[in-house]
Amino acid sequence: TALADLPALRIISPSALKTMLNDGEIALDVRPGEEFAAGHVPGSVNIALSGQFASWAGTVLGLSSHPVLIAGSESQLEEARLRLARVGIEVLDGQLDGGLAAWKQAGFPVATISQLTVSELDARLKAHEVQVLDVRREPEWDAAHFAGATWWPLDNFKVSPPALEHDAPIAVHCKGGYRSMIASSLLQRAGFKHVINVIGGFDAWQQEGLPSVSAKPVGV
């Protein structure tokens, strides 16, 4: 698929997007996770271009989805369109005119996602201040995970968010931080109030030598 073969993207003003979001529109923010965490359109979903962007978009949003794109640059928009088209998501509802900056200029609220380092998470866990949500795949969970964590792989989010308390702080992690930011944005969209992304994920936790448990005895 070449960009020239794709239909022109409709330019959506911030106020038009706000109305569309109220009506159930999906906004897909393709900027890097740390930029999304620092500020984003409330209810938008973050799938950053840095990872398996298109396959996760297909898994989480569905191949028949037609989101409005939010990007930080023209090149991000073009890359997102091409990669989505390759998995069959060709018809999109448009792009946010001027991105997040225009949304802010229009005076609309901006949402953020808190981020924690693994050592900060360790302290919060010891104080019983946070619950942990692991969004990795089953073999990763079986190999090693947090004691007491809730497991809900990112693939399951298409069906429903995990059955967790909406008002309690939830620290979300994956292996390295890419999937956890997708999951964090989906949780926030589903109405969870205190979503925290774990920087560096389980890899960072293990590198610090912090404790974990495995679901299966080694060698079985």
Residue pairs with C-beta under 8 A, 6 or more apart in sequence:
1 82
1 85
1 86
1 90
3 78
3 81
3 82
6 81
6 82
6 85
6 90
7 90
7 91
9 69
9 77
9 81
9 92
9 94
9 95
10 93
10 94
10 95
11 94
11 95
11 97
12 20
12 68
12 93
12 94
12 95
12 96
12 97
13 97
13 102
13 106
14 96
14 97
14 98
14 102
14 103
14 105
14 106
14 108
15 106
17 25
17 27
17 41
17 68
17 96
17 103
18 108
20 68
20 93
21 27
21 41
21 42
21 43
21 44
25 67
25 68
25 93
26 45
26 61
26 65
26 67
26 68
27 41
27 43
27 44
27 45
27 67
27 68
27 69
27 70
27 96
28 44
28 45
28 47
28 57
28 61
28 67
28 68
28 69
28 70
28 80
29 36
29 40
29 41
29 44
29 45
29 46
29 47
29 70
29 71
29 100
29 185
30 46
30 47
30 48
30 49
30 53
30 69
30 70
30 71
30 76
30 77
30 79
30 80
31 46
31 48
31 70
31 71
31 72
31 76
31 100
32 48
32 49
32 50
33 46
33 48
33 50
33 177
33 178
33 181
33 197
34 115
35 72
36 44
36 46
36 48
36 113
36 181
36 185
37 112
37 113
37 114
37 115
37 181
37 184
37 197
38 112
39 100
39 104
39 110
39 111
39 112
40 46
40 70
40 100
40 110
40 111
40 112
40 113
40 185
41 70
41 96
41 100
41 103
41 108
41 110
41 111
42 109
42 110
42 111
42 188
43 111
43 188
43 189
44 70
44 185
44 189
45 60
45 61
45 67
45 182
45 185
45 186
45 189
46 181
46 182
46 184
46 185
47 53
47 56
47 57
47 60
47 182
48 178
48 181
49 76
49 79
49 80
49 83
50 178
51 178
51 179
53 80
53 83
54 83
54 84
54 86
54 87
54 89
55 87
56 154
56 179
56 182
57 65
57 84
57 87
57 89
58 87
58 88
58 89
59 154
59 155
59 158
60 154
60 157
60 158
60 182
60 186
61 67
61 89
61 158
62 158
63 87
63 88
63 89
65 89
66 89
66 91
66 92
66 93
67 92
67 93
68 92
68 93
68 94
68 95
68 96
69 77
69 80
69 81
69 92
69 94
69 95
69 96
70 95
70 96
70 99
70 100
71 77
71 80
71 95
71 99
72 99
72 100
77 95
81 92
84 90
84 92
96 102
96 103
98 105
100 110
103 110
104 110
111 188
113 181
113 184
113 185
113 188
113 195
113 196
113 197
114 194
114 195
114 196
114 197
115 196
115 197
115 198
115 199
116 124
116 171
116 196
116 197
116 198
116 199
117 199
117 200
117 204
118 198
118 199
118 200
118 204
118 205
118 208
118 210
119 208
119 210
121 130
121 132
121 171
121 198
121 205
122 208
122 210
124 130
124 169
124 171
125 132
125 146
129 169
130 169
130 170
130 171
130 196
131 148
131 149
131 150
131 164
131 165
131 168
131 169
131 170
131 171
132 146
132 148
132 149
132 150
132 170
132 171
132 172
132 173
133 149
133 150
133 151
133 152
133 162
133 164
133 170
133 171
133 172
133 173
133 183
133 187
134 141
134 145
134 146
134 149
134 150
134 151
134 152
134 173
134 174
134 202
135 152
135 153
135 154
135 157
135 172
135 173
135 174
135 179
135 180
135 183
136 145
136 151
136 153
136 154
136 173
136 174
136 175
136 179
136 202
137 153
137 155
138 153
140 175
140 202
141 151
141 153
141 215
142 214
142 215
142 216
143 214
143 215
143 216
144 202
144 206
144 212
144 213
144 214
145 151
145 202
145 212
145 213
145 214
145 215
146 173
146 205
146 212
146 213
147 211
147 212
147 213
150 162
150 164
152 161
152 162
154 174
154 179
154 182
154 183
156 162
157 183
157 186
161 186
161 187
161 190
161 192
164 170
164 192
166 191
166 192
166 193
167 193
167 194
168 194
169 194
169 196
170 187
170 192
170 194
170 195
170 196
171 196
171 197
171 198
172 180
172 183
172 184
172 187
172 195
172 196
172 197
172 198
173 180
173 197
173 198
173 201
173 202
173 205
174 180
174 183
174 201
174 202
175 201
175 202
175 203
176 200
176 201
176 202
176 203
176 204
177 197
177 198
177 199
177 200
177 201
180 197
180 198
180 201
181 197
184 195
184 196
184 197
187 195
188 195
198 204
198 205
200 207
202 212
205 212
206 212
